[in-house]
Amino acid sequence: MIDIKLLDYLESYLTENRRTRFNKVLSQRTKHFTVATEDVYQLHNTSAVIRSCDVFGIQEVNIVEEINSKRIDREIAMGAQKWVDLNRFHTVKDCIKDLKSKGYQIVATTPHTNDCLLHEFDVTKKSCFFFGRETEGLSQEVLDNADCYLKIPMSGFTESLNISVSAAIILQHVTTKLKQTEINWQLTETERLEKRLDWIKKTIKSYDKIVERYYSKQ
C-alpha cells in the first residue's frame, strides 16, 4: 500500500516541470504490450531496445540471459533503464512461463514465417514481442511456444533488420493502433502510484534521509 501523504511530501522536492512530466509520461505507459530479448550478443542492441520501450510507453522489458550475461549499457540506453522495469531471466523457459502466467501471448518476431504481417496484427491481445540473437534469431524453444509469428514487410534484398530497428518499428506501430482502440491499456491507479514513488526514489538525492525525516515528524 502506497502512503499517499508520503508520496505528496516527496513530490514537494521535485520541480513543477518534473512532476508534470512524470504524470504525462505515466498517462501513456502500458503493460498491455511488453518485449523480451533472447541472449542478444551486442550490448548496444539490448540497450537500444530498452530505449525504444521507454519512448513508446512500454513499461516492462524482459531480458533472457541464458548464454550471454552482460550489464545494460547505460550510455546507449541514455537513462531509459531508470524509467522502464527490467525483468531478467536465466532461461527462456522461465521467461515464457512467467509471461504466460501474466496473460501474455508469445509473439515471435521473425522474417522467416509469413504468418502475420505487421499491419494485420491484432493489437487487442495482451502480447509479448520476442526478439532473438543477431545472427541466429530466436531459439527453437521460443518458436515452438509462440502463439503467433510476426513479420515486418520488406521489399529489398536484405531479409532482416537489426533487432533494435525491428523493435522500434513494431512498437511504434502497435502502440499507435492500440491507442485508437477502446481497450483499457493504461496502467492501473495502483501501478501509477508505485511508479511515481519508484521514479521519485531514483530522482531525489538523499531519498532515505528525507523519508526518515518525514516519519520522525509524524
N, C-alpha and C positions, 0 to 999 in steps of 0.2 A: 504494500500500500504506500503510495506516494504522499509525503507530508506536503500538502499544498502551501501551507504557511511558510515552510522552509524553502520551497521552490520559489515563492514570491520574494522571499528575503534574498535568496541567492541571485535572482534576476535583477535585483536592485544594483548589483555590482556590474551589470552589463550596460553598455551604451544603448540608447533607444534604437539606434540603427541595428545593432546586433540582435536585440530582442525581436525586432520586426522581421529581420532576415530569418531567424530561427523559425518563427511562426509561418512565414511564407513558404520556406522550404518544406517544413513538416506537412503543410497542407497538400503538397504534391508527392509525398512519399507513399510507397506502396509495398505490400508483401504479396500482392496478387501474383506478381512475377518475381522470380529470383534467378540467379545464374550460378552455374557450377563450372569450375575449370578442373580438368583432369591431368595432373602431372605435367603441367606446362613447363617446358625446359627454360625458355628465355624469360628471365625475371621481369624484364620490362613489359612483356606481354600480359602477365598477370596484373601488374600494376596499372597498365592501361585499361584493362577490363574493369578493375575496381573504379577507376576514374570515370569510365563511361556509365557505370551503375549509379554513381553519385549524380552525374549530370542529368540522367534520365529518370531519377527518382526511385531507383531500386534500392531498398533498404538493406537487404541481406545478400551476401555473396558466399558461396560455398567453395572451399578450396580443398581438392583432394591431393595429398602429397604421399602417394603410395611408393613412388620411386624417387621423385625429386622433392627435396625439402629445403626451401630457401626462405629467407626473410623477405618481407614485402619491401620493394624499393621505394623508399619514402620520397625521394626526389622526383621520380617519374609519376607516382600516384598523386603528387602535389597536395598532400594532406588529406586526400579523399578517404583514407583508411580511418581517419578520426570520425567521419560522419556516416560511414557505412559499417554495418555489423559483419564481421568475418567469422564464418563457421568453418573450422578446419578439421579434416578427416584423414586418417591414415590409410583407409581403404575405400574403394569405390562402393563396395557392398554396404558399408556403414553409412555412407553418404546417401545412397539411394534409399536405404531403409528409413533413414531419418526424414528425408523429403516426402516419401510416400505416407509416412505416419502423420505428416502435416497436411496431407491432402493434395500434394502437387503431382501433376502428371509429368513424366520424364520426357523431355523433348530433345532428341539427338540432332544436333546441327551437323549436317553432312552434305557434301556436294555429290555424293555417290548414289543416294537413294531418292529417286524422284517421287516422293510420297506426298509432300505438301509444299507448295511454293509459298514464299513469304506472304504474298498478298492474299492468299487463301486461308491463312492460319486463323483459327477460331480463338479470339482473344478472351472469350468469356470463361475459358477454362483456366483454373489456377495452374500455372506452369513453371517448371524449372528448365532453363535452356542450358544444355551441356555443351561445353567446348573442349576439344581434345588437344593432344600434343601437336607441336608444329608440323612434324613430318608424318607421324603415324596416324594422327587423327584420334578419334575416340576408340576406346578399347572395345573388345567384343562383348565384355560384360555390360557396358552401357548400352550398346546396340541391341543386345538380347533383352534388356529390361526396359527399353524405350517404349513409350506409349505411342509416339509418333516421330516421324523424321521430317526435319525442316530444311528447306533448301532455298538459298538466295539465287534468284535467276541471274545467269551470266551469259554473255554472248561473245566473249573473247577467247583467245587461245588458252589462257590460264584458267584452270578448273577450280582454283580455290583462292581464298583471301586470307590474309593474316588474321589470326583469331581475334585480335583486338579490334580490327576493322569490321569483321563479321559481327562481333558483339554490338558495336556501336550502331551498325545498320539495322540489325534485328531489334534492338531495344528502342531505338527511335521510332521505328515503325509500329511495334506492338503497343508501346505506351501511348502514342498518339491516337491509335484506334481505340484503346481501352478507355481513354478519357471522353470519347464520343459515345460511349455506351451508358446505360442506366445502372451498371454494376457498382456496388459499394466497394470501390477498390482502395480507398484511403485507409490509413492506419486507424485503429480504434482509439478512443479517447485515452484509455489507459496506456496504450503504446506510445501515443504522443507525449503524455506526461513523463513516461520513462525516458524517452529520447531527449526531452527538454532537460531533464536532470542530468543525463549522461553527457550531453553536449556542454552544459554549463560546467560540469566537473572537468571536462577536457579543455575548457577555455579559461577559467579563473585560476590565477596563481594563488597558492596558499589555501586551496579549497578546504582541506581538512581543518585548518586553524579557524577558518571562517565558520564552518559548521559547528565546531567545538564552542566557539564564542556564542553562537546563536543559542545552543542548548543550555549554556551556562546562565543565560538571561531568562530562561523560561521558568 
